[in-house]
Structures are given as C-alpha cells and as structure tokens.
Amino acid sequence: MKNLKLIFGLGAIALASNLMSCEQDNLASAEYSQKENAIIVEPGEIKLKLVDLPNAIKGYLESNYKGFVFLEAKKITSTAGANVYMVKFLLKFVPYEIKFDAEGKVLSQKKGGIPEQIIKESELLSTISTYLKANYSGYKFISAKKYEVDKKAYFEVKIKNSNGGNVELKFDSDGKILMTNAEGQTTASLKESELLPNIISYLKSKYTAYTFISAKKVSKNGVIYYELKVKSGNNTFEIKFNANGAVVESSDQSVKSSPITSTSMPGSVQEYLKANYAGYTFISGEKSEKATGTFINIKIKLNNITYELKFDGNGIFQSASGSNKTSEVKIVLTDLPSTASSYLKTTFTQMVFISGTKVTKNESITYVIKIKSGQKEYTVIFDSSGKMISNKRS
C-alpha cells in the first residue's frame, strides 16, 4: 500500500511537472507583437510609447505643442475599468505633464511642475474678452488655461486671428496683456523698472522731465528690440531701441545742430577722409543731435565731384553719397540678401563680422563685407541678389 502511494505520489509530481513544462513552452512561443511597446509597471498601469497613444491624444499634442519632445506615457485603468492616460514631454526645455481621458479630453496638466486649469471661453475674465474683441476682430477661440506662480494668477489664451494665423496671449490676474506670440514674433509688456539701463539713461538725458506710458520687448527671428511710449510736456513720443538700448527710430523729430569747420572735425573723421579721399577740399560740416542719436555730416569735393559723408557721434563712418550717383551705406549682416548670408555662414564656419557697406553706383548695387575667419581677414563682394562676385583674402 505504501509502495502504491509512493508511485501515485511520484506520478502526481511528474504530471504537474509536465504540465508546468508545457505551460512554459506555450508562454515562450506566444506571439507578443501587439504588445512590444507595452510594459507592465504595476497593477492597473501600462507604460506606453508615443505610437501607442490614442490618435486623439497624439493629434492634440501635435496641434497644441508643436515640436515637443516625448518623455514617457502610461495608461492607468481604475478598478471600475475606466482608462486615463498620463503623458510627459518637453517643449523648449520646459517639462509638461498632461492627463487625458480615453477620448483625448484634457483632465489636468502641469507646466514646469505648476498645475494648470483648463477653462472655457465663457470662463475668461471680461477684460480678456474685451481685449480679444478689440484687437482681434473675427478671432476664433482655441483654448485657454489658468495657473499660478508665486501665488499670482495668469491666463494663457490661444486663438486664430481673422487670417487663420495662430496667436498665443498671456494675461495677468486682472486681464492685463503681458505677452503675445504670433507668426514667430513675441511681444512682452515691460514696466519702466524692467528697461535696460541704457534706455533709462537715454530718457533721463534727453528729457529733463518725462512720463512713462508703456514699453514692449519684441523678439522676431532672433532679433530683439524695444518699443517705448513716453510723454514730455504736451508731446507724446514713440521710440524704438535695439537690443543694446540704442535708439533706431523716434517720432521726436527735434534737431539741435552746430557748424563744424575743417579743423574742428573729430580726429577719426579727418583720418577717414585722408585715407579714402586724399586731396579733398572741405566745403562744410554740421553736427546734428536728434532723438535717434548724434551725427556728423561733412561735405567735400574731389576731382570736381561733390561728396556728402555721414558719421556717428564718435566719428565712425556711416554712409556717403556723391554727385556721380554713387553712395555708400554702412550695413550689418541682417541687411544682406539671404543668399549672401547663407554663403558666408557655409563658407566661413568661424566667421567674425568686421564691417559691411552697401554701395550704389549708377543704380547698380553691391555689398562689400569684411570678415575674419581664424587669423585671416577676407573681403567678400556680392551683387544686388546676394550672389558672390569676389572673395579676397585681405
């Protein structure tokens, strides 16, 4: 009887072992091609790749966060069987975390770790709605969200303007516009205390008393400038500054001028004339102070041709024109045709810009650019379309 029990027991163990072996063989040979992107994280959660997300979610991300960098996603199933999706990604180095339902509706989200609340157009502040109607007639509402930073509330609104272009706007808790982003241009409102020191110094030296009205910082295609509106006396002036705080445009047309003689010209101006117009005859000169800066205008004669030259307040050459229909204007790299800029960037990977001049002679235009690459200097000349004419090592 004992032997029978032993045999039965051994048989049971063998049978169980065979069954386990079969089950393992079946598991090893199972087809998992449909789950190759899915990994079980813990009960109720499955880690997903971007391709595994529902189309509604992928479409939402591509439409609202163009250029995002996917980090991770997971599908979470509640005990009741409802599915939600958590997605994490980066946009311009800022981390985002958005929670969607199975239909792709946003349930909650965080930007840079800060919770954001999705709101409807009807939930916008009246001041925001009024601003949109006044500045974007015929706009189409896309989305809006509200969030807090340092206990201050902000609103971000996305719309389509009447031309179908996307516009992103940021408002403070009172509905005052803080920033606008449209067609690659970002405009941010600034307080007077946020202005560059150079701009503040200019205003104080130019106007003994002025009232600050408004200021904007504009960034477009990598170029930054500032737009200000101030009041002095009974006049309101609009002034534009470059990224360094130098005036480039102004509605203040007041001019203060004083005469310059051949002997009172700045030394740098005299040296320039001797080097480029040897044997010239001085005719007249004037120093003019405008809102856009101080300039020195000199008129000379050489070989029966009259030339008018313009220098900045420091005596640095700016432009020249002559009665033989020839003119020269100082330019920067951004003034070049795109084909010329591309040539320089491609040919001289370590380029340092030295100077640029736009030369007009008998209505024919050429660009003369001086650059440095490594230890060598080059003079490159382009035609009016930006095609390279000559490239000489100085």
NUFI-290227 format. One record per residue (C-alpha): x, y, z; residue number from 0. Coordinates in nm, 3 decimals, m for minus. Example, Ala and Ser with C-alpha at 12.3 -4.5 7.8 and 13.67 -1.06 7.14 Angstrom:
2
PT       x       y       z seq
PT   1.230  m0.450   0.780   0
PT   1.367  m0.106   0.714   1
This chain:
394
PT       x       y       z seq
PT   0.000   0.000   0.000   0
PT   0.289   0.225   0.088   1
PT   0.451   0.150  m0.249   2
PT   0.126   0.228  m0.427   3
PT   0.103   0.562  m0.250   4
PT   0.465   0.634  m0.336   5
PT   0.407   0.550  m0.702   6
PT   0.092   0.762  m0.708   7
PT   0.273   1.048  m0.542   8
PT   0.562   1.031  m0.789   9
PT   0.317   1.019  m1.075  10
PT   0.136   1.327  m0.949  11
PT   0.463   1.516  m0.923  12
PT   0.564   1.406  m1.275  13
PT   0.225   1.508  m1.413  14
PT   0.244   1.851  m1.250  15
PT   0.598   1.894  m1.379  16
PT   0.492   1.803  m1.732  17
PT   0.201   2.049  m1.715  18
PT   0.431   2.329  m1.597  19
PT   0.679   2.247  m1.872  20
PT   0.402   2.267  m2.134  21
PT   0.279   2.598  m1.995  22
PT   0.630   2.744  m2.008  23
PT   0.673   2.624  m2.367  24
PT   0.345   2.790  m2.461  25
PT   0.444   3.117  m2.291  26
PT   0.783   3.116  m2.459  27
PT   0.629   3.071  m2.801  28
PT   0.339   3.315  m2.755  29
PT   0.305   3.598  m3.011  30
PT   0.356   3.936  m2.841  31
PT   0.393   4.160  m3.146  32
PT   0.089   4.363  m3.040  33
PT   0.241   4.440  m2.700  34
PT   0.604   4.501  m2.784  35
PT   0.570   4.868  m2.685  36
PT   0.382   4.798  m2.362  37
PT   0.542   4.718  m2.029  38
PT   0.353   4.639  m1.710  39
PT   0.457   4.892  m1.446  40
PT   0.230   4.790  m1.162  41
PT  m0.128   4.657  m1.135  42
PT  m0.356   4.895  m1.329  43
PT  m0.073   5.075  m1.514  44
PT   0.089   5.007  m1.853  45
PT   0.385   5.208  m1.980  46
PT   0.341   5.322  m2.342  47
PT   0.544   5.470  m2.622  48
PT   0.419   5.767  m2.823  49
PT   0.297   5.542  m3.105  50
PT   0.072   5.351  m2.860  51
PT  m0.132   5.655  m2.755  52
PT  m0.486   5.704  m2.894  53
PT  m0.495   5.915  m3.210  54
PT  m0.700   6.185  m3.035  55
PT  m0.421   6.239  m2.780  56
PT  m0.144   6.236  m3.041  57
PT  m0.339   6.484  m3.251  58
PT  m0.391   6.714  m2.952  59
PT  m0.020   6.714  m2.870  60
PT   0.087   6.778  m3.229  61
PT  m0.162   7.065  m3.266  62
PT  m0.103   7.240  m2.934  63
PT   0.263   7.160  m2.857  64
PT   0.438   7.163  m3.194  65
PT   0.798   7.048  m3.165  66
PT   0.752   6.874  m2.829  67
PT   0.997   6.605  m2.714  68
PT   0.822   6.293  m2.584  69
PT   0.947   6.159  m2.248  70
PT   0.704   5.892  m2.126  71
PT   0.338   5.790  m2.110  72
PT   0.128   5.538  m1.927  73
PT  m0.225   5.403  m1.937  74
PT  m0.397   5.383  m1.598  75
PT  m0.701   5.161  m1.551  76
PT  m0.920   5.218  m1.246  77
PT  m1.088   4.935  m1.054  78
PT  m1.410   5.034  m1.233  79
PT  m1.240   4.974  m1.569  80
PT  m1.208   5.341  m1.677  81
PT  m0.888   5.432  m1.864  82
PT  m0.685   5.753  m1.834  83
PT  m0.354   5.841  m1.999  84
PT  m0.066   6.033  m1.839  85
PT   0.183   6.190  m2.084  86
PT   0.511   6.367  m2.003  87
PT   0.711   6.570  m2.256  88
PT   0.939   6.872  m2.301  89
PT   0.871   7.186  m2.503  90
PT   1.153   7.439  m2.528  91
PT   1.317   7.264  m2.231  92
PT   1.006   7.311  m2.013  93
PT   0.857   6.988  m1.869  94
PT   0.486   6.921  m1.918  95
PT   0.258   6.654  m1.770  96
PT  m0.096   6.612  m1.907  97
PT  m0.369   6.370  m1.801  98
PT  m0.626   6.267  m2.068  99
PT  m0.939   6.056  m2.066 100
PT  m0.986   5.776  m2.322 101
PT  m1.140   6.020  m2.575 102
PT  m0.843   6.257  m2.557 103
PT  m1.004   6.523  m2.337 104
PT  m0.760   6.701  m2.104 105
PT  m0.839   6.626  m1.740 106
PT  m0.546   6.806  m1.577 107
PT  m0.200   6.931  m1.665 108
PT   0.121   7.074  m1.524 109
PT   0.376   7.306  m1.685 110
PT   0.714   7.316  m1.517 111
PT   0.560   7.134  m1.224 112
PT   0.289   7.400  m1.181 113
PT  m0.075   7.280  m1.206 114
PT  m0.278   7.440  m1.486 115
PT  m0.656   7.463  m1.507 116
PT  m0.823   7.430  m1.849 117
PT  m1.101   7.688  m1.885 118
PT  m1.370   7.761  m2.143 119
PT  m1.404   8.086  m2.338 120
PT  m1.711   8.172  m2.130 121
PT  m1.494   8.150  m1.816 122
PT  m1.245   8.415  m1.930 123
PT  m1.229   8.746  m1.744 124
PT  m1.439   9.017  m1.907 125
PT  m1.125   9.231  m1.950 126
PT  m0.964   8.950  m2.153 127
PT  m1.272   8.903  m2.371 128
PT  m1.289   9.278  m2.431 129
PT  m0.919   9.288  m2.529 130
PT  m0.960   8.999  m2.775 131
PT  m1.265   9.156  m2.942 132
PT  m1.094   9.495  m2.968 133
PT  m0.762   9.367  m3.106 134
PT  m0.858   9.050  m3.297 135
PT  m1.187   9.114  m3.471 136
PT  m1.335   8.789  m3.601 137
PT  m1.100   8.569  m3.399 138
PT  m1.170   8.201  m3.326 139
PT  m1.116   8.072  m2.973 140
PT  m0.895   7.760  m2.948 141
PT  m0.812   7.705  m2.581 142
PT  m0.732   7.876  m2.251 143
PT  m0.574   7.784  m1.919 144
PT  m0.522   7.941  m1.580 145
PT  m0.227   7.880  m1.348 146
PT  m0.047   8.034  m1.051 147
PT   0.318   8.130  m0.998 148
PT   0.428   8.273  m0.662 149
PT   0.061   8.300  m0.564 150
PT  m0.014   8.517  m0.868 151
PT  m0.270   8.401  m1.125 152
PT  m0.208   8.408  m1.501 153
PT  m0.413   8.324  m1.808 154
PT  m0.281   8.185  m2.138 155
PT  m0.517   8.201  m2.434 156
PT  m0.480   8.055  m2.784 157
PT  m0.685   8.191  m3.074 158
PT  m0.687   8.205  m3.453 159
PT  m0.696   8.556  m3.598 160
PT  m0.911   8.659  m3.892 161
PT  m0.635   8.545  m4.131 162
PT  m0.624   8.197  m3.978 163
PT  m0.290   8.252  m3.801 164
PT  m0.229   8.117  m3.451 165
PT  m0.191   8.373  m3.172 166
PT  m0.089   8.299  m2.811 167
PT  m0.156   8.559  m2.541 168
PT  m0.068   8.582  m2.173 169
PT  m0.263   8.795  m1.923 170
PT  m0.223   8.874  m1.553 171
PT  m0.490   8.814  m1.286 172
PT  m0.665   9.141  m1.381 173
PT  m0.672   9.057  m1.751 174
PT  m0.391   9.294  m1.847 175
PT  m0.195   9.175  m2.152 176
PT   0.159   9.064  m2.068 177
PT   0.280   8.880  m2.377 178
PT   0.175   8.799  m2.733 179
PT   0.321   8.538  m2.968 180
PT   0.212   8.540  m3.332 181
PT   0.380   8.439  m3.658 182
PT   0.719   8.393  m3.494 183
PT   0.706   8.729  m3.315 184
PT   0.687   8.751  m2.935 185
PT   0.583   9.078  m2.771 186
PT   0.611   9.124  m2.394 187
PT   0.490   9.423  m2.192 188
PT   0.753   9.577  m1.963 189
PT   0.748   9.802  m1.660 190
PT   0.977  10.105  m1.652 191
PT   1.191   9.931  m1.388 192
PT   1.248   9.640  m1.630 193
PT   1.403   9.855  m1.903 194
PT   1.772   9.833  m1.995 195
PT   1.996  10.081  m1.806 196
PT   2.098  10.234  m2.143 197
PT   1.735  10.314  m2.221 198
PT   1.674  10.472  m1.881 199
PT   1.992  10.682  m1.918 200
PT   1.884  10.799  m2.263 201
PT   1.540  10.909  m2.142 202
PT   1.682  11.100  m1.846 203
PT   1.943  11.278  m2.059 204
PT   1.708  11.351  m2.349 205
PT   1.406  11.467  m2.147 206
PT   1.451  11.663  m1.825 207
PT   1.102  11.553  m1.730 208
PT   0.902  11.273  m1.890 209
PT   0.612  11.043  m1.805 210
PT   0.644  10.674  m1.883 211
PT   0.337  10.542  m2.068 212
PT   0.421  10.192  m2.194 213
PT   0.701   9.965  m2.315 214
PT   0.725   9.642  m2.514 215
PT   1.006   9.396  m2.575 216
PT   0.976   9.242  m2.921 217
PT   1.159   8.933  m3.046 218
PT   1.129   8.830  m3.411 219
PT   1.350   8.586  m3.600 220
PT   1.613   8.615  m3.329 221
PT   1.621   8.998  m3.342 222
PT   1.526   9.182  m3.022 223
PT   1.414   9.545  m2.992 224
PT   1.218   9.766  m2.754 225
PT   0.924   9.996  m2.827 226
PT   0.850  10.276  m2.582 227
PT   0.587  10.544  m2.548 228
PT   0.666  10.845  m2.326 229
PT   0.523  11.191  m2.271 230
PT   0.730  11.507  m2.238 231
PT   0.546  11.835  m2.192 232
PT   0.243  11.826  m2.420 233
PT   0.404  11.583  m2.666 234
PT   0.386  11.203  m2.674 235
PT   0.677  11.026  m2.840 236
PT   0.720  10.670  m2.967 237
PT   1.081  10.548  m2.957 238
PT   1.236  10.224  m3.079 239
PT   1.561  10.087  m2.933 240
PT   1.777   9.796  m3.046 241
PT   1.882   9.503  m2.824 242
PT   2.165   9.711  m2.674 243
PT   1.943  10.005  m2.587 244
PT   2.048  10.236  m2.875 245
PT   1.779  10.447  m3.047 246
PT   1.697  10.334  m3.401 247
PT   1.368  10.519  m3.460 248
PT   1.180  10.801  m3.293 249
PT   0.875  11.016  m3.359 250
PT   1.062  11.301  m3.184 251
PT   1.194  11.497  m3.482 252
PT   1.351  11.783  m3.287 253
PT   1.705  11.863  m3.403 254
PT   1.987  12.059  m3.241 255
PT   2.267  12.145  m3.483 256
PT   2.602  12.325  m3.473 257
PT   2.855  12.400  m3.750 258
PT   3.184  12.212  m3.794 259
PT   3.495  12.351  m3.961 260
PT   3.779  12.166  m4.132 261
PT   3.987  12.199  m3.815 262
PT   3.712  12.117  m3.563 263
PT   3.624  11.782  m3.722 264
PT   3.688  11.486  m3.488 265
PT   4.028  11.324  m3.549 266
PT   3.867  10.996  m3.663 267
PT   3.673  11.183  m3.934 268
PT   3.985  11.362  m4.058 269
PT   4.176  11.032  m4.072 270
PT   3.894  10.863  m4.268 271
PT   3.883  11.145  m4.524 272
PT   4.262  11.144  m4.573 273
PT   4.265  10.766  m4.620 274
PT   3.968  10.746  m4.860 275
PT   3.955  11.092  m5.026 276
PT   4.319  11.203  m5.046 277
PT   4.347  11.560  m5.177 278
PT   3.986  11.653  m5.098 279
PT   3.864  12.009  m5.048 280
PT   3.649  12.077  m4.740 281
PT   3.319  12.254  m4.817 282
PT   3.109  12.243  m4.499 283
PT   3.025  12.041  m4.191 284
PT   2.749  12.010  m3.933 285
PT   2.689  11.823  m3.608 286
PT   2.323  11.737  m3.552 287
PT   2.169  11.593  m3.238 288
PT   1.845  11.404  m3.292 289
PT   1.639  11.159  m3.090 290
PT   1.799  10.879  m3.290 291
PT   2.148  10.995  m3.192 292
PT   2.423  11.241  m3.275 293
PT   2.554  11.257  m3.633 294
PT   2.829  11.444  m3.815 295
PT   2.762  11.547  m4.177 296
PT   3.056  11.653  m4.393 297
PT   3.055  11.789  m4.749 298
PT   3.376  11.772  m4.953 299
PT   3.490  11.799  m5.317 300
PT   3.734  11.576  m5.503 301
PT   3.804  11.569  m5.882 302
PT   3.505  11.800  m5.945 303
PT   3.274  11.556  m5.765 304
PT   3.091  11.665  m5.451 305
PT   3.055  11.407  m5.173 306
PT   2.838  11.412  m4.864 307
PT   2.951  11.183  m4.582 308
PT   2.776  11.086  m4.262 309
PT   2.947  10.977  m3.939 310
PT   2.806  10.890  m3.598 311
PT   2.876  11.099  m3.289 312
PT   3.204  10.913  m3.234 313
PT   3.327  10.980  m3.586 314
PT   3.260  10.630  m3.719 315
PT   3.168  10.623  m4.090 316
PT   2.801  10.555  m4.167 317
PT   2.732  10.647  m4.530 318
PT   2.848  10.853  m4.830 319
PT   2.689  10.985  m5.148 320
PT   2.829  11.174  m5.445 321
PT   2.709  11.380  m5.739 322
PT   2.823  11.094  m5.966 323
PT   2.525  10.893  m5.840 324
PT   2.745  10.688  m5.608 325
PT   2.651  10.620  m5.246 326
PT   2.779  10.402  m4.966 327
PT   2.578  10.299  m4.661 328
PT   2.706  10.112  m4.358 329
PT   2.513   9.786  m4.302 330
PT   2.507   9.483  m4.071 331
PT   2.476   9.112  m4.157 332
PT   2.097   9.112  m4.127 333
PT   2.078   9.371  m4.408 334
PT   2.224   9.125  m4.660 335
PT   2.013   8.920  m4.904 336
PT   1.952   8.568  m4.766 337
PT   2.170   8.408  m5.035 338
PT   2.468   8.621  m4.929 339
PT   2.414   8.537  m4.561 340
PT   2.394   8.166  m4.643 341
PT   2.716   8.185  m4.844 342
PT   2.905   8.345  m4.555 343
PT   2.774   8.100  m4.294 344
PT   2.852   7.800  m4.515 345
PT   3.196   7.916  m4.632 346
PT   3.322   8.063  m4.304 347
PT   3.203   7.845  m4.016 348
PT   3.401   8.053  m3.762 349
PT   3.315   8.389  m3.911 350
PT   3.352   8.717  m3.718 351
PT   3.183   9.015  m3.883 352
PT   3.405   9.326  m3.913 353
PT   3.212   9.570  m4.135 354
PT   2.965   9.593  m4.420 355
PT   2.885   9.852  m4.685 356
PT   2.606   9.879  m4.941 357
PT   2.744  10.058  m5.249 358
PT   2.515  10.211  m5.511 359
PT   2.674  10.334  m5.834 360
PT   2.473  10.429  m6.141 361
PT   2.177  10.246  m5.983 362
PT   2.383   9.924  m5.956 363
PT   2.405   9.779  m5.603 364
PT   2.688   9.575  m5.450 365
PT   2.755   9.465  m5.093 366
PT   3.111   9.481  m4.959 367
PT   3.160   9.269  m4.647 368
PT   3.474   9.238  m4.436 369
PT   3.501   8.936  m4.205 370
PT   3.757   8.742  m4.006 371
PT   3.786   8.363  m4.001 372
PT   4.053   8.220  m3.776 373
PT   4.354   8.451  m3.811 374
PT   4.269   8.560  m4.165 375
PT   4.061   8.853  m4.288 376
PT   3.854   8.847  m4.607 377
PT   3.669   9.099  m4.823 378
PT   3.367   8.944  m4.993 379
PT   3.160   9.129  m5.253 380
PT   2.803   9.033  m5.354 381
PT   2.571   9.165  m5.623 382
PT   2.221   9.301  m5.552 383
PT   2.070   8.950  m5.541 384
PT   2.330   8.821  m5.295 385
PT   2.538   8.628  m5.548 386
PT   2.909   8.625  m5.462 387
PT   3.120   8.832  m5.706 388
PT   3.460   8.808  m5.540 389
PT   3.619   8.664  m5.227 390
PT   3.963   8.801  m5.148 391
PT   4.189   8.744  m4.853 392
PT   4.298   9.081  m4.711 393
